[in-house]
């Protein structure tokens, strides 16, 4: 079960950080009249809706698999050698994509995106923030391939209902961590950090994307490289 736990936790972290826009929205909510309550409502909306989506996906995993197969090729028939060659190639592309994108952005001198929604977020109350978080989670679920892959892995393990729900809970706990970190920092240091949060939101989003792409690429290169050196990948089962 360690393999399943690592897979669930890893995909959840990847899924959460890849949707860094949620963190940007959370940072904007720190400027509301009641920032702690409003941002907490937003986090709860995201977490509870995503957890509910996971339970629904687990209950209808066969239909979910059929939906995914319409858009994602079946990798079960691919040999290990071909799979890890593809993973190695993809890893190299991802590893250079992050720094390459930043180099291109600086070379073209593209101006940063304007945060046009700041005033809208400032007027949000707790119920609206909760609803926004719930809508973001529920609408992103059909395209959340890491979450769907984790649900398929959990279902394939033929666990008891309690254990399966426990793994869905683990996924959502890890998924919420990148949101809980800035929330915790703000709750402790809000007077010191509030004036600077909006100034650095776009920078945070940019560097999060770079680290995510390059980190995932380096992991894929290491996983595939270890397979070709030893005959066994770092992960006991295919990661993708």
C-alpha positions in Angstrom: 0.0 0.0 0.0 3.0 2.3 0.2 3.1 2.5 -3.5 -0.5 3.5 -3.7 0.0 6.1 -0.9 2.9 7.7 -2.6 1.1 7.8 -5.9 -2.0 9.4 -4.4 0.0 11.9 -2.4 2.3 12.7 -5.4 -0.5 13.2 -7.9 -2.5 15.3 -5.3 0.5 17.7 -4.8 1.0 17.9 -8.6 -2.7 18.6 -9.1 -2.8 21.3 -6.5 0.3 23.2 -7.5 -0.6 23.0 -11.2 -3.8 24.9 -10.4 -1.8 27.8 -8.9 -4.6 30.2 -9.9 -6.4 29.0 -6.8 -3.6 30.3 -4.7 -3.7 33.6 -6.5 -7.4 33.9 -5.7 -6.7 33.1 -2.1 -4.1 35.8 -1.9 -6.6 38.3 -3.3 -9.2 37.3 -0.7 -6.8 38.4 2.0 -7.8 41.9 1.2 -11.5 41.5 2.1 -13.1 43.0 5.1 -12.9 39.6 7.0 -9.9 38.0 5.3 -9.5 35.0 7.6 -13.1 33.9 7.4 -13.5 34.7 3.7 -10.3 32.8 2.7 -11.2 29.9 4.9 -14.6 29.7 3.3 -12.9 29.6 -0.1 -10.6 26.8 1.0 -13.5 24.8 2.4 -15.5 25.3 -0.8 -12.6 23.9 -2.8 -11.8 21.0 -0.5 -15.4 19.9 0.1 -16.4 20.1 -3.5 -13.3 18.2 -4.7 -13.8 15.6 -2.0 -17.4 15.1 -3.2 -16.2 14.8 -6.8 -13.8 12.2 -5.7 -16.5 10.1 -4.0 -18.7 10.4 -7.1 -15.8 9.4 -9.4 -15.1 6.4 -7.2 -18.7 5.3 -7.2 -18.9 5.6 -11.0 -15.3 4.7 -11.8 -16.2 2.6 -14.9 -18.1 5.4 -16.5 -15.2 7.7 -15.6 -12.8 5.4 -17.2 -14.9 5.3 -20.4 -14.9 9.1 -20.5 -11.1 9.3 -20.0 -10.5 6.8 -22.8 -12.2 9.1 -25.2 -9.4 11.6 -24.8 -6.4 9.7 -23.3 -4.8 6.8 -25.1 -4.6 3.4 -23.4 -1.1 2.8 -22.2 -1.6 -0.7 -20.9 -0.7 -2.2 -24.3 2.6 -0.2 -24.5 5.7 -2.1 -23.6 7.8 -1.0 -20.7 10.7 -0.1 -23.0 8.5 2.1 -25.2 6.8 3.6 -22.2 10.0 4.7 -20.4 11.5 6.0 -23.6 8.4 8.2 -24.0 8.6 9.2 -20.3 12.3 10.1 -20.7 11.5 12.2 -23.7 8.6 13.9 -22.0 10.7 14.5 -18.9 13.4 16.3 -20.9 10.8 18.5 -22.5 9.2 19.4 -19.2 12.6 20.0 -17.5 13.5 22.6 -20.2 10.0 24.0 -20.6 10.0 26.0 -17.3 13.4 27.8 -17.8 12.7 28.1 -21.5 9.4 29.8 -20.9 10.9 32.3 -18.5 13.8 33.0 -20.9 11.3 33.7 -23.7 9.2 35.9 -21.4 12.2 38.0 -20.5 13.5 38.2 -24.0 10.2 39.4 -25.4 9.7 41.8 -22.5 6.1 40.9 -22.1 4.4 43.0 -19.4 2.9 41.2 -16.4 -0.8 40.5 -16.5 -3.0 43.1 -14.8 -4.9 41.9 -11.8 -8.3 43.2 -12.9 -10.3 41.2 -10.4 -8.7 42.6 -7.2 -11.6 45.0 -6.5 -14.1 42.2 -7.1 -12.4 39.9 -4.7 -12.3 42.7 -2.1 -16.1 42.8 -2.0 -16.5 39.1 -1.5 -18.2 37.7 1.6 -17.9 34.2 3.1 -20.8 32.5 1.3 -19.7 33.9 -2.1 -16.1 32.8 -1.5 -17.2 29.3 -0.5 -19.4 29.1 -3.7 -16.5 30.4 -5.9 -14.2 27.7 -4.4 -16.8 25.0 -4.9 -17.4 26.0 -8.5 -13.7 26.1 -9.3 -13.3 22.5 -7.9 -16.4 21.0 -9.5 -15.8 22.5 -12.9 -12.1 21.5 -13.0 -12.7 17.9 -12.0 -13.6 16.5 -15.4 -10.2 17.7 -16.7 -8.2 16.9 -13.5 -6.3 13.9 -15.0 -4.1 13.4 -11.8 -7.2 13.1 -9.7 -8.9 10.7 -12.1 -5.7 8.6 -12.3 -5.6 8.4 -8.5 -9.3 7.4 -8.4 -8.6 4.7 -10.9 -5.6 3.4 -8.9 -7.7 3.3 -5.7 -10.5 1.5 -7.5 -8.1 -1.0 -9.0 -6.7 -1.9 -5.6 -10.1 -3.4 -4.6 -10.1 -1.9 -1.1 -12.9 -1.8 1.4 -15.2 1.2 1.2 -13.6 2.8 4.3 -10.1 2.4 3.0 -11.0 3.8 -0.4 -12.7 6.8 1.2 -9.5 7.2 3.3 -7.3 7.4 0.2 -9.7 10.0 -1.3 -9.4 11.9 2.0 -5.6 11.6 1.8 -5.6 13.0 -1.8 -7.7 16.0 -0.7 -5.6 16.7 2.4 -2.4 16.9 0.3 -4.3 18.8 -2.4 -5.3 21.5 0.2 -1.7 21.8 1.7 -0.5 24.4 -0.8 -3.5 26.6 0.1 -3.1 26.1 3.8 0.5 27.3 3.8 -0.2 30.9 2.7 -3.4 30.9 4.7 -1.4 30.0 7.9 1.3 32.5 7.1 -1.3 35.2 6.6 -3.1 34.3 9.8 0.1 34.8 11.8 1.8 37.6 9.9 -1.1 39.4 8.2 -0.1 42.9 9.2 3.4 42.4 7.9 2.7 40.6 4.7 -0.6 42.1 3.4 0.9 45.1 1.7 3.2 42.9 -0.3 1.0 40.0 -1.3 -0.6 41.5 -4.4 2.7 42.8 -5.6 4.2 39.3 -5.6 1.2 37.3 -6.6 2.1 37.2 -10.3 5.8 36.4 -9.5 4.7 33.6 -7.2 2.4 32.1 -10.0 5.2 32.3 -12.5 7.9 30.6 -10.4 5.4 28.0 -9.2 4.8 27.0 -12.8 8.5 26.9 -13.6 9.3 24.7 -10.5 6.4 22.4 -11.2 7.3 21.8 -14.9 11.0 21.4 -14.3 10.5 19.3 -11.1 8.1 16.9 -12.8 10.4 16.7 -15.8 13.4 15.9 -13.7 11.5 13.2 -11.8 10.4 11.6 -15.1 13.9 11.6 -16.4 15.2 10.0 -13.1 12.3 7.4 -13.2 13.0 6.4 -16.8 16.8 6.7 -16.5 16.8 4.3 -13.5 14.7 1.8 -15.5 17.2 1.8 -18.3 20.2 1.5 -15.9 18.8 -1.2 -13.5 15.8 -2.6 -15.3 13.5 -1.3 -12.6 11.9 2.2 -12.4 12.0 4.3 -9.3 8.3 3.9 -8.9 7.1 0.3 -8.5 4.4 1.0 -11.1 4.0 3.3 -14.0 3.5 6.8 -12.8 1.4 8.1 -15.7 
